[in-house]
Amino acid sequence: MSAAANDTFPRPAATAPAVSLREVRKSYGPLEVLKGVSFDVAPGEVVAVIGASGSGKSTALRCINGLESIQGGSIEVCGHHVGTHLSEAGLRALRQDVGIVFQSYNLFPHLTVEQNVTLAPRRVKRMGNSAARELARDCLAQVGLAEKADAYPEQLSGGQQQRVAIARSLAMQPKVMLFDEVTSALDPHLTGEVLRVMEKLARDGMTMITVTHEMGFARRVANRTIFMRNGLVWEVGGAEMFAQPRTPELRDFLGHEL
């Protein structure tokens, strides 16, 4: 299916995919959640994944990061092969290149913002304290929270905590960022704070896959949007798919969301 490029966030030139899913299948017991999902994401591309609850979109994201194993098909991410079996060493290498941010912030309440952000670089990348602190300040500046480095999570709003979670992922200097409904627990004002950070990352060329219910964000920022239904990729398109959906299922979904 063809996709029109987003004029504000232009799609990068054709190149080898940063992320490639081929006939990916995932089941929980007798329940098949992914039924042969295939799609590619180019380096520097922003892809939004939309669909009703239970459509498989969050599961697909978790499979890309190795948080869920797959029963069939294959996933290639930045040169890492994610098949039905992935070694611990392979998993660690994968997660150094792929950051993921969830709806829940999962910040350590007893650590300052800076300490939350530096934890993984120091422990995983064996980065020295001084270099890790400098990196944390840079990442916090990217999300507009440089002045909050010494604060504790409880002193921050929900939107600020989510932005810290994004900074924490950025501190690992990933090649791909995954966002799993990161604004669904926030009120509209705080949602706007987080979406503006994600828009800046898109402008800076970060490869991003975001599972979202924010149709305005998907239409405005994503180069392509993937509509999933019943564990399948149902429709793919650019911004035009919101005005002219090709399937009645997407038309019905958008009718409830917009």
TIDREN-567279 format. One line per field, with one value per residue (C-alpha): residue number from 1; x, y, z; residue in three letters. Coordinates in Angstrom, 1 decimal, m for minus. Each point is the difference from the previous one (the first is absolute). Layout:
! residues N
i	(NUM	...)
u	(X	...)
v	(Y	...)
w	(Z	...)
aa	(ALA	...)
END
This chain:
! residues 258
i	(1	2	3	4	5	6	7	8	9	10	11	12	13	14	15	16	17	18	19	20	21	22	23	24	25	26	27	28	29	30	31	32	33	34	35	36	37	38	39	40	41	42	43	44	45	46	47	48	49	50	51	52	53	54	55	56	57	58	59	60	61	62	63	64	65	66	67	68	69	70	71	72	73	74	75	76	77	78	79	80	81	82	83	84	85	86	87	88	89	90	91	92	93	94	95	96	97	98	99	100	101	102	103	104	105	106	107	108	109	110	111	112	113	114	115	116	117	118	119	120	121	122	123	124	125	126	127	128	129	130	131	132	133	134	135	136	137	138	139	140	141	142	143	144	145	146	147	148	149	150	151	152	153	154	155	156	157	158	159	160	161	162	163	164	165	166	167	168	169	170	171	172	173	174	175	176	177	178	179	180	181	182	183	184	185	186	187	188	189	190	191	192	193	194	195	196	197	198	199	200	201	202	203	204	205	206	207	208	209	210	211	212	213	214	215	216	217	218	219	220	221	222	223	224	225	226	227	228	229	230	231	232	233	234	235	236	237	238	239	240	241	242	243	244	245	246	247	248	249	250	251	252	253	254	255	256	257	258)
u	(0.0	1.4	0.4	0.2	3.0	m0.8	1.0	1.0	2.0	1.4	0.5	3.7	1.4	m0.4	2.6	0.3	m2.7	1.0	m2.8	m1.5	m2.8	m0.8	m3.0	0.4	m2.2	m0.6	m2.4	m0.9	m1.1	m2.9	m0.4	1.8	0.8	2.2	m1.1	2.8	0.9	2.4	1.2	3.3	1.2	2.7	2.8	m1.3	m3.6	m2.9	m2.7	m3.1	m1.9	m3.7	m2.9	m2.5	1.1	0.9	1.0	3.6	1.8	1.7	0.9	1.7	2.0	1.1	1.1	2.2	1.9	0.2	m2.3	m2.3	1.2	m1.5	m1.2	0.4	1.5	2.9	1.0	3.1	0.9	3.1	1.9	m1.3	m2.0	m2.9	m1.3	m1.8	3.1	2.2	3.0	0.5	3.0	m2.0	m2.8	2.4	1.5	m3.5	m1.2	3.1	m1.2	m3.8	m1.5	m3.6	m2.2	m3.3	m3.2	1.4	3.1	1.7	2.4	1.8	m1.6	3.1	2.3	0.2	m0.9	3.7	0.6	m2.9	1.4	3.6	m0.7	m0.1	3.0	2.1	m1.1	m0.4	2.5	2.4	0.1	1.9	m1.9	1.1	m0.8	m3.3	m1.0	0.9	m2.0	m3.0	0.0	0.1	m3.0	m2.0	0.6	m1.4	m3.3	0.0	0.8	3.6	m1.0	m1.5	3.1	0.1	m3.7	m1.7	m2.8	m2.6	0.8	m0.9	m3.3	m1.0	1.1	3.3	0.5	m0.8	2.5	2.6	m0.8	0.7	3.3	0.9	m0.4	1.8	3.0	0.7	0.4	m2.4	m0.4	m3.7	m2.5	m3.3	m2.9	m2.8	m3.1	2.2	m2.7	m3.0	0.2	0.5	m2.4	m0.1	2.4	2.6	m0.6	1.0	3.3	1.0	m1.2	2.1	3.1	m0.8	m0.5	3.4	1.6	m1.7	1.4	3.4	m0.2	m0.6	m1.5	m3.2	m2.9	m2.8	m3.2	m2.4	m3.6	1.0	m1.4	1.0	3.7	m0.1	m1.4	2.3	3.3	0.1	1.4	m2.3	m2.7	m0.8	m3.5	m0.1	m3.0	m0.4	3.7	0.6	1.2	m3.3	0.9	3.1	0.2	1.1	m2.0	m2.6	m1.2	m1.7	m2.2	m0.4	0.2	0.0	m1.7	m3.3	1.8	2.3	m2.8	m2.0	3.1	0.7	m3.6	0.3	3.4	m0.2)
v	(0.0	3.4	2.7	3.8	1.7	2.3	3.5	1.3	m3.1	m1.2	m3.7	m0.9	m1.3	m3.7	m2.1	m3.3	m0.2	0.8	m2.4	m2.8	m2.4	m3.0	m2.2	0.4	m2.2	0.2	m2.1	m0.1	m3.6	m0.5	3.7	1.1	3.7	0.6	m1.9	0.6	3.7	1.5	3.6	2.0	3.2	2.0	1.8	3.4	m0.9	0.6	m2.7	0.1	m3.2	0.4	m2.4	m1.0	m1.7	m3.6	0.6	m1.1	3.4	0.1	m3.7	0.7	2.8	m2.2	m2.7	2.5	0.8	m3.7	0.4	m2.6	m3.1	m0.9	m3.4	0.6	2.4	2.3	3.5	1.9	3.1	2.0	m3.2	m2.1	m3.1	m0.6	m3.5	m2.5	m0.3	2.8	m0.4	2.2	1.6	0.6	1.5	2.4	1.1	0.5	2.2	2.2	1.0	0.1	2.2	m0.5	2.3	m1.2	1.5	m0.5	2.1	m2.7	2.6	m1.0	2.2	0.0	1.3	3.5	0.8	0.0	m3.2	m1.7	1.1	m1.0	m3.4	m2.0	1.7	m0.6	m3.6	m1.3	2.1	0.3	3.8	2.0	2.2	3.3	m1.0	m1.5	3.2	2.1	m2.3	0.2	3.8	m0.1	m2.5	2.0	3.2	m1.8	m0.6	3.4	m1.1	1.1	1.9	m3.1	m2.1	0.1	m0.5	m3.3	m1.6	0.9	3.7	m0.2	0.0	m3.1	1.7	0.9	m3.6	m1.3	2.3	m1.2	m3.6	1.2	1.6	m3.3	m1.9	2.6	m0.3	m3.4	1.7	m2.4	m0.2	m0.7	1.3	m1.8	1.7	m2.0	2.2	2.3	2.7	m2.1	0.7	3.7	2.9	2.1	2.7	m2.6	m2.0	3.1	0.2	m3.5	0.2	3.1	m1.9	m2.8	2.4	1.5	m3.5	m0.6	3.2	m1.0	m3.2	m2.6	m3.2	m0.4	m2.5	1.3	m1.9	2.9	1.0	3.6	0.1	3.7	m0.9	m3.0	2.1	2.9	m1.6	m3.6	m0.7	m3.0	m1.4	m3.7	m1.0	m3.4	m2.1	m3.5	m0.7	1.1	3.1	1.1	3.3	2.1	3.6	3.5	2.9	m0.5	m3.2	2.0	1.9	m2.8	m3.4	m2.9	m2.5	0.1	m1.2	2.9	2.4	m1.3	0.2	3.6	0.8	m0.9	1.6	3.3)
w	(0.0	m0.9	2.6	m0.5	1.8	2.8	m1.2	3.4	1.0	m3.4	m0.5	m0.4	m3.3	m0.7	1.7	1.9	2.8	3.5	1.1	m2.0	1.1	m2.1	0.7	3.7	2.1	3.7	2.2	3.7	0.3	m2.4	m0.6	m3.2	0.5	m3.1	m3.1	m2.5	0.4	m2.5	m0.5	m0.4	1.6	m1.7	1.9	1.0	m0.6	2.4	0.0	2.1	0.8	0.7	0.7	2.6	3.3	m0.6	m3.7	0.8	m0.4	3.4	m0.3	m3.3	1.7	2.9	m2.5	m1.8	3.3	1.0	2.9	m1.5	m1.9	m3.3	m1.2	m3.7	m2.6	0.6	1.1	m1.1	2.0	m0.8	m1.0	2.9	m0.9	2.3	m0.7	2.2	2.1	1.2	2.3	3.1	m1.7	m3.2	2.1	1.8	m3.3	m1.5	2.9	m0.3	m3.5	0.7	2.7	1.2	2.1	1.5	1.4	3.5	0.7	2.1	1.6	3.2	2.7	2.2	m2.8	m1.3	m3.6	m1.0	1.8	m1.7	m3.4	0.7	1.5	m3.3	m1.6	3.1	0.5	m3.6	m1.9	3.0	m0.6	2.6	2.4	m1.5	m3.5	1.0	1.8	m3.0	m2.3	2.4	0.0	m3.8	m0.2	2.6	m2.0	m3.1	1.9	1.6	3.5	0.6	3.1	1.6	0.2	3.8	0.5	1.1	m2.1	2.6	m0.5	m3.7	m1.9	m2.0	m3.2	1.5	1.2	m3.4	m1.6	2.5	m1.1	m3.6	1.0	1.8	m3.2	m2.0	2.3	m1.4	m3.4	m1.8	m3.8	0.3	2.6	0.8	1.7	1.4	0.7	2.0	0.3	0.9	3.7	m0.4	m0.1	m3.2	1.2	1.1	m3.1	m2.1	2.0	m0.9	m3.7	m0.5	1.1	m2.3	m2.9	0.7	m0.1	m3.3	m1.4	1.2	m2.1	2.7	m1.3	1.9	0.3	2.2	1.1	0.6	0.3	m0.9	m3.5	m0.5	0.8	m2.3	m2.9	0.6	0.9	m1.3	m3.5	0.0	2.2	0.4	1.0	1.7	0.5	1.4	0.0	m3.6	m1.8	m1.5	m1.7	m0.5	m1.3	0.4	1.3	m2.7	1.6	2.8	m2.6	m2.4	1.7	m2.5	2.3	1.9	3.1	0.1	m0.9	3.0	2.3	m0.9	0.4	3.7	0.5	m1.8)
aa	(MET	SER	ALA	ALA	ALA	ASN	ASP	THR	PHE	PRO	ARG	PRO	ALA	ALA	THR	ALA	PRO	ALA	VAL	SER	LEU	ARG	GLU	VAL	ARG	LYS	SER	TYR	GLY	PRO	LEU	GLU	VAL	LEU	LYS	GLY	VAL	SER	PHE	ASP	VAL	ALA	PRO	GLY	GLU	VAL	VAL	ALA	VAL	ILE	GLY	ALA	SER	GLY	SER	GLY	LYS	SER	THR	ALA	LEU	ARG	CYS	ILE	ASN	GLY	LEU	GLU	SER	ILE	GLN	GLY	GLY	SER	ILE	GLU	VAL	CYS	GLY	HIS	HIS	VAL	GLY	THR	HIS	LEU	SER	GLU	ALA	GLY	LEU	ARG	ALA	LEU	ARG	GLN	ASP	VAL	GLY	ILE	VAL	PHE	GLN	SER	TYR	ASN	LEU	PHE	PRO	HIS	LEU	THR	VAL	GLU	GLN	ASN	VAL	THR	LEU	ALA	PRO	ARG	ARG	VAL	LYS	ARG	MET	GLY	ASN	SER	ALA	ALA	ARG	GLU	LEU	ALA	ARG	ASP	CYS	LEU	ALA	GLN	VAL	GLY	LEU	ALA	GLU	LYS	ALA	ASP	ALA	TYR	PRO	GLU	GLN	LEU	SER	GLY	GLY	GLN	GLN	GLN	ARG	VAL	ALA	ILE	ALA	ARG	SER	LEU	ALA	MET	GLN	PRO	LYS	VAL	MET	LEU	PHE	ASP	GLU	VAL	THR	SER	ALA	LEU	ASP	PRO	HIS	LEU	THR	GLY	GLU	VAL	LEU	ARG	VAL	MET	GLU	LYS	LEU	ALA	ARG	ASP	GLY	MET	THR	MET	ILE	THR	VAL	THR	HIS	GLU	MET	GLY	PHE	ALA	ARG	ARG	VAL	ALA	ASN	ARG	THR	ILE	PHE	MET	ARG	ASN	GLY	LEU	VAL	TRP	GLU	VAL	GLY	GLY	ALA	GLU	MET	PHE	ALA	GLN	PRO	ARG	THR	PRO	GLU	LEU	ARG	ASP	PHE	LEU	GLY	HIS	GLU	LEU)
END
